[in-house]
Amino acid sequence: MKYVDEYRDVALVRKLADAIARATTRPWTIMEICGGQTHAIVKFGLDDLLPKHITLVHGPGCPVCVTSAELIDQAVEVALHRGAILCSFGDMLRVPGNTIDLLTAKARGADVRIVYSPLDAVGIARDNPARQVVFFAVGFETTAPANAMSVLAAAAQHVTNFSILTSHVLVPPAMRAILGSPDNRVQGFLAAGHVCTIMGTGEYGPIAKEYGVPIIITGFEPVDILEGILMCVQQLEAGRAEVENAYSRAVRAEGNIHARKIVEQVFAITDRDWRGIGVIPRSGLAVRPGYAAFDAARRFKLTSSGQSCATECISGEIMRGVKKPHDCPAFGTRCTPEHPLGAPMVSSEGACAAYYRYRSRAIASDAVTTVV
C-alpha cells in the first residue's frame, strides 16, 4: 500500500535501528512531543529496538490530556446547567473534571453529542435555532484552522446560536516550559509533524539555539520516528543543536500560510492552564474580541473557579518526561480507561492509554516476577 507500507518496512526499520546503535556512544534522553508518535513507539515496540542507553520519554502533545479540569467543569456547566447542546469529540467524554465528566453529565440528562468535525456542530445549531449549541474546541495548532473555520462559517451563515468553548494549546511554549524546568532531563526533541504542517518550522530555531537541544520534525510511522531519532542522536553526538525536517513530504518551512491566516483572524494568543503542569504564559489560543459573539466563555459568562481537586494522578510528571506511565502506582489498577484518574488514560493519544493497551500484560508480568 503506497505511503503506508513503505514507512513500516521491517528491513528498513532494522537498518535504522542498527544505524542508531552504531551512532550512539553515550546515554541520551529524547522526547517525542506528539501522542500519536507515542502510540506508534509503544505499538510497534520501537523503543525496544534502540540501544539501552537511548531513553525515550513522552511529551505533552495530547490536547485531551492537557485540557484543564476547570475547562471540563465549564463544559459540564454549559451542558448540564445552562441547557445547551454540547458537541465534542468522543475522547473528551471520560476526561475527569473537578466534579464529574461529560459522560456522567450526559447520563444525568445533559444533551452531549459526539461529532467528527466542528462544522457538524454548526449544522446542529442551524437545525436547532431555539437552542444554544457549543462546540468544545480542544486541540493544538493542528485543529485550530478547522475550529476557526467553524466560527467563520457560523458568522457567514448568521448562525447566532453557535459558539465554541476554547481549549487550544501551543507546542513551542510547552517545549520551553519543559526545558526550563529544574527537573528537566530532555536532551533532544522529536517535534510533531502535523503541527509543523500548519505552523511551519520557524518557531523552533530559537528554542534549539537557546537551550542547546536538537529538534527533529518527524512523522508518525516507524520509519519516520526512527529516522528522526537517528538524526537527533547524530546531532547530540556531534554537539550540534539545530532544527532538521525529516517530514519534508508534508512540512514546509513556512507551513500552511492560508491556514495560519485563518487561525490568526479568529484567535489571539493567551496564557493557558495545562492539566498537571500549570499555567504556561502565551501557550494558548482565545477567541478574538471581534468574534466575541461566538465565544462560549463570554456568552455564558463562565468564570474561573480556581478549584483544583487533589488526585494521585502523575500525568504532569509523565508529560514533562520525568516519569513513565508504569511508574504510577495506580496504573492499570485504580486507573484504567473505564475508570481513569487522569486524562492520559482516556485519550486515544494519551501515553497511559498506549501503555495500557499495548503493554499492560508485560508490565503486570514483570511485577509478578519481581514479587516472586
C-alpha positions as CSV (number, residue, x, y, z in Angstrom):
1,M,0.0,0.0,0.0
2,K,1.6,3.2,-1.1
3,Y,2.7,5.7,1.6
4,V,2.0,3.3,4.5
5,D,3.8,0.0,3.9
6,E,7.0,2.0,2.8
7,Y,7.1,3.5,6.3
8,R,6.6,0.2,8.0
9,D,9.2,-1.8,6.1
10,V,10.7,-4.2,8.6
11,A,14.1,-4.4,6.8
12,L,14.4,-0.6,6.8
13,V,13.3,-0.3,10.4
14,R,16.0,-2.7,11.5
15,K,18.6,-0.9,9.3
16,L,17.7,2.4,11.0
17,A,17.8,0.8,14.5
18,D,21.3,-0.6,13.7
19,A,22.4,2.8,12.5
20,I,21.2,4.4,15.7
21,A,23.2,1.8,17.7
22,R,26.3,2.5,15.7
23,A,25.9,6.3,16.2
24,T,25.4,6.1,19.9
25,T,28.4,6.3,22.3
26,R,26.7,7.7,25.5
27,P,23.3,7.9,27.2
28,W,20.8,10.3,25.6
29,T,17.2,11.2,26.6
30,I,14.9,12.2,23.7
31,M,11.3,13.3,24.0
32,E,8.7,12.8,21.3
33,I,6.2,15.6,21.6
34,C,3.1,14.1,19.9
35,G,0.8,11.5,21.5
36,G,0.4,9.9,18.1
37,Q,4.1,9.3,18.0
38,T,4.0,7.8,21.5
39,H,1.3,5.3,20.4
40,A,3.4,4.3,17.4
41,I,6.5,3.8,19.5
42,V,4.7,1.7,22.0
43,K,2.5,-0.2,19.5
44,F,5.4,-1.2,17.3
45,G,8.0,-1.6,20.1
46,L,10.4,0.9,18.6
47,D,12.0,1.7,21.9
48,D,12.9,-2.0,22.3
49,L,14.9,-1.8,19.1
50,L,17.1,1.0,20.5
51,P,20.3,0.8,22.5
52,K,19.7,0.6,26.2
53,H,21.2,4.0,26.8
54,I,18.7,5.7,24.5
55,T,15.7,6.7,26.6
56,L,12.5,7.9,25.0
57,V,10.2,10.0,27.2
58,H,6.7,11.1,26.3
59,G,5.7,14.7,25.9
60,P,2.6,16.8,26.5
61,G,1.4,16.5,22.8
62,C,-2.0,15.1,23.7
63,P,-4.5,18.0,23.7
64,V,-7.1,16.0,25.6
65,C,-4.6,15.2,28.3
66,V,-3.6,18.8,28.9
67,T,-7.1,20.3,29.0
68,S,-7.6,21.6,32.5
69,A,-10.2,20.1,34.8
70,E,-11.7,23.6,35.1
71,L,-12.5,23.6,31.4
72,I,-14.2,20.2,31.8
73,D,-16.2,21.8,34.6
74,Q,-17.2,24.7,32.3
75,A,-18.3,22.2,29.6
76,V,-20.4,20.3,32.1
77,E,-21.8,23.6,33.4
78,V,-22.9,24.6,29.9
79,A,-24.4,21.3,29.1
80,L,-26.0,20.3,32.4
81,H,-27.0,23.6,34.0
82,R,-27.3,26.0,31.1
83,G,-29.3,23.7,28.8
84,A,-27.0,24.0,25.8
85,I,-26.3,21.2,23.3
86,L,-22.6,20.4,23.9
87,C,-20.8,19.0,20.9
88,S,-17.4,17.3,21.4
89,F,-15.0,14.8,20.1
90,G,-15.6,11.4,21.7
91,D,-12.4,11.1,23.7
92,M,-13.3,14.2,25.8
93,L,-16.3,12.5,27.4
94,R,-14.5,10.4,30.0
95,V,-11.9,13.1,31.0
96,P,-12.3,13.8,34.7
97,G,-13.2,17.3,35.8
98,N,-13.1,18.5,39.4
99,T,-16.5,17.0,40.0
100,I,-17.8,14.9,37.1
101,D,-17.0,14.2,33.5
102,L,-19.2,14.8,30.4
103,L,-20.3,11.2,30.1
104,T,-21.8,11.5,33.7
105,A,-23.4,14.8,32.7
106,K,-25.0,13.1,29.7
107,A,-26.3,10.3,32.0
108,R,-27.8,13.0,34.2
109,G,-29.7,14.4,31.2
110,A,-27.3,16.8,29.6
111,D,-27.5,17.0,25.8
112,V,-23.9,16.0,24.9
113,R,-23.3,14.9,21.3
114,I,-20.2,13.4,19.7
115,V,-19.3,15.0,16.4
116,Y,-16.5,14.4,13.9
117,S,-16.0,18.0,12.8
118,P,-16.7,21.4,14.3
119,L,-18.7,22.1,11.2
120,D,-21.1,19.3,12.3
121,A,-21.8,21.4,15.3
122,V,-22.6,24.4,13.2
123,G,-25.1,22.3,11.3
124,I,-26.7,21.2,14.6
125,A,-27.0,24.8,15.6
126,R,-28.6,25.7,12.3
127,D,-31.1,22.8,12.7
128,N,-31.9,23.8,16.3
129,P,-32.4,27.6,16.2
130,A,-34.1,27.7,19.6
131,R,-31.2,26.0,21.4
132,Q,-27.7,27.2,22.2
133,V,-25.0,24.9,20.7
134,V,-21.5,24.9,22.0
135,F,-18.5,23.1,20.4
136,F,-15.7,22.1,22.8
137,A,-12.8,23.3,20.7
138,V,-9.8,21.2,22.0
139,G,-6.5,20.8,20.2
140,F,-3.1,22.0,19.3
141,E,-2.3,24.1,16.3
142,T,-3.3,21.2,14.1
143,T,-7.0,21.5,14.7
144,A,-7.1,25.3,15.2
145,P,-7.8,26.1,11.5
146,A,-10.9,23.8,11.4
147,N,-12.2,25.3,14.7
148,A,-11.6,28.8,13.4
149,M,-13.4,27.9,10.2
150,S,-16.5,26.9,12.2
151,V,-16.6,30.4,13.7
152,L,-16.3,31.9,10.2
153,A,-18.9,29.6,8.8
154,A,-21.4,30.4,11.6
155,A,-20.8,34.1,11.1
156,A,-21.2,33.9,7.3
157,Q,-24.4,31.8,7.7
158,H,-25.8,34.1,10.5
159,V,-26.0,31.1,12.9
160,T,-26.2,33.2,16.0
161,N,-26.8,30.3,18.5
162,F,-23.4,28.7,17.9
163,S,-20.3,29.3,20.0
164,I,-17.1,27.5,20.9
165,L,-15.5,26.7,24.3
166,T,-11.9,27.1,23.5
167,S,-9.1,24.9,25.0
168,H,-6.4,25.4,22.3
169,V,-2.8,25.0,23.3
170,L,0.5,25.7,21.5
171,V,3.6,23.4,21.3
172,P,6.6,25.8,21.4
173,P,5.8,27.4,24.7
174,A,5.3,23.9,26.3
175,M,8.8,22.9,25.0
176,R,10.3,26.0,26.6
177,A,8.5,25.1,29.9
178,I,9.9,21.6,29.9
179,L,13.4,22.7,29.1
180,G,13.3,25.4,31.7
181,S,12.1,23.1,34.5
182,P,14.6,22.2,37.2
183,D,13.8,18.5,36.8
184,N,14.2,18.5,33.0
185,R,16.0,15.5,31.5
186,V,15.2,16.1,27.8
187,Q,18.3,16.5,25.6
188,G,16.5,16.4,22.2
189,F,13.1,16.6,20.7
190,L,11.1,14.8,18.0
191,A,8.6,17.6,17.0
192,A,5.1,16.9,15.8
193,G,4.9,16.8,12.1
194,H,1.2,17.7,11.8
195,V,1.7,20.8,13.9
196,C,4.5,21.9,11.7
197,T,2.4,21.2,8.6
198,I,0.2,24.1,9.8
199,M,2.7,26.4,11.5
200,G,6.0,25.7,9.8
201,T,9.3,25.4,11.5
202,G,10.3,29.0,12.3
203,E,9.4,28.9,16.0
204,Y,11.8,26.0,16.7
205,G,15.1,27.5,15.7
206,P,15.3,30.0,18.7
207,I,14.4,27.1,21.1
208,A,17.2,24.9,19.7
209,K,19.7,27.7,20.0
210,E,18.7,29.0,23.4
211,Y,18.6,25.6,25.1
212,G,21.2,23.7,23.1
213,V,18.8,20.9,22.0
214,P,18.3,19.4,18.6
215,I,14.8,19.4,17.3
216,I,13.8,17.0,14.5
217,I,10.4,17.3,12.8
218,T,9.1,13.8,12.3
219,G,6.1,11.9,11.1
220,F,4.2,9.1,12.8
221,E,5.2,5.8,11.2
222,P,8.1,3.6,12.4
223,V,10.5,4.6,9.7
224,D,9.6,8.3,10.3
225,I,10.3,8.0,14.0
226,L,13.5,6.0,13.8
227,E,14.9,8.3,11.2
228,G,14.1,11.2,13.5
229,I,15.9,9.5,16.4
230,L,18.9,8.8,14.2
231,M,19.1,12.4,13.1
232,C,18.7,13.6,16.8
233,V,21.4,11.2,18.0
234,Q,23.8,12.3,15.3
235,Q,23.4,15.9,16.3
236,L,23.8,15.1,20.0
237,E,26.9,13.1,19.4
238,A,28.4,15.9,17.3
239,G,27.4,18.6,19.8
240,R,25.0,20.3,17.4
241,A,21.6,21.8,18.3
242,E,19.7,22.6,15.1
243,V,16.2,22.1,13.6
244,E,16.0,19.5,10.9
245,N,13.0,18.5,8.9
246,A,12.6,14.7,8.5
247,Y,9.0,15.1,7.4
248,S,9.5,17.1,4.2
249,R,6.8,15.2,2.4
250,A,4.3,17.2,4.5
251,V,6.1,20.1,6.2
252,R,7.4,23.3,4.6
253,A,9.4,25.9,6.5
254,E,6.5,28.5,6.2
255,G,3.8,25.9,7.0
256,N,0.3,26.3,5.5
257,I,0.0,30.1,5.1
258,H,-3.7,30.1,4.3
259,A,-4.5,28.0,7.5
260,R,-2.3,30.3,9.6
261,K,-4.1,33.4,8.4
262,I,-7.5,31.8,9.3
263,V,-6.2,31.0,12.8
264,E,-4.8,34.5,13.3
265,Q,-8.1,36.0,12.1
266,V,-10.2,34.2,14.7
267,F,-7.8,33.5,17.6
268,A,-5.3,35.5,19.7
269,I,-2.5,34.2,21.9
270,T,-3.2,33.9,25.6
271,D,-1.9,32.2,28.8
272,R,-3.2,28.7,29.3
273,D,-3.5,26.3,32.2
274,W,-2.1,22.9,31.2
275,R,-3.5,20.0,33.2
276,G,-0.9,18.6,35.5
277,I,1.6,21.2,34.5
278,G,0.2,24.6,35.4
279,V,-0.2,27.9,33.6
280,I,2.3,28.4,30.7
281,P,2.4,32.0,29.5
282,R,1.3,32.7,25.9
283,S,0.7,29.0,25.3
284,G,-2.9,29.0,24.2
285,L,-5.4,30.5,21.8
286,A,-8.5,32.5,22.8
287,V,-11.3,33.9,20.6
288,R,-10.6,37.4,19.5
289,P,-12.9,40.2,20.7
290,G,-14.1,40.7,17.1
291,Y,-15.7,37.3,17.3
292,A,-16.9,37.5,20.9
293,A,-20.4,36.5,19.9
294,F,-19.1,33.1,19.2
295,D,-17.1,32.7,22.4
296,A,-19.0,30.4,24.8
297,A,-17.0,31.7,27.8
298,R,-18.3,35.2,27.1
299,R,-21.8,34.2,26.1
300,F,-22.4,32.1,29.2
301,K,-20.3,34.4,31.4
302,L,-18.1,31.5,32.5
303,T,-15.6,32.4,35.2
304,S,-12.6,30.7,36.7
305,S,-13.4,28.9,39.9
306,G,-9.8,28.3,40.9
307,Q,-10.9,24.9,42.1
308,S,-8.4,22.0,41.7
309,C,-9.2,18.6,43.2
310,A,-6.4,16.5,44.7
311,T,-5.5,13.4,42.8
312,E,-2.8,10.8,42.8
313,C,-2.5,11.0,39.0
314,I,1.1,11.8,38.0
315,S,0.2,12.9,34.5
316,G,2.1,16.2,34.8
317,E,5.4,14.3,35.6
318,I,4.7,11.9,32.7
319,M,4.0,14.7,30.2
320,R,7.2,16.5,31.3
321,G,9.2,13.4,30.7
322,V,10.1,13.0,34.3
323,K,8.3,9.6,34.7
324,K,6.6,7.0,32.6
325,P,3.1,5.5,32.9
326,H,4.3,2.3,34.6
327,D,6.0,4.5,37.3
328,C,2.5,5.4,38.6
329,P,1.3,3.0,41.4
330,A,-2.3,3.4,40.2
331,F,-1.5,2.4,36.6
332,G,-3.8,-0.5,35.4
333,T,-5.3,-1.0,38.9
334,R,-7.0,2.1,40.3
335,C,-6.6,3.8,37.0
336,T,-8.0,2.2,33.8
337,P,-9.6,3.6,30.7
338,E,-13.1,2.7,32.1
339,H,-12.3,4.4,35.5
340,P,-9.5,6.9,34.8
341,L,-7.8,9.1,37.4
342,G,-6.4,11.3,34.7
343,A,-6.8,12.3,31.1
344,P,-3.7,10.4,29.7
345,M,-5.5,7.1,30.4
346,V,-8.6,8.2,28.5
347,S,-7.3,9.9,25.3
348,S,-6.6,8.0,22.2
349,E,-3.2,9.9,22.2
350,G,-2.5,9.5,25.9
351,A,0.7,7.8,27.0
352,C,-1.0,5.9,29.8
353,A,-3.7,4.6,27.3
354,A,-0.9,3.5,25.0
355,Y,0.9,1.6,27.7
356,Y,-2.3,0.1,29.0
357,R,-3.4,-1.1,25.5
358,Y,-0.1,-2.5,24.3
359,R,2.0,-3.2,27.4
360,S,-0.2,-3.7,30.5
361,R,0.3,-7.5,30.4
362,A,4.0,-7.2,30.1
363,I,4.2,-4.7,33.0
364,A,2.0,-7.0,35.1
365,S,4.2,-10.0,34.3
366,D,7.3,-8.0,35.3
367,A,5.6,-7.1,38.6
368,V,4.7,-10.7,39.4
369,T,8.3,-11.8,38.6
370,T,9.7,-9.1,40.9
371,V,7.4,-10.2,43.8
372,V,8.3,-13.9,43.3
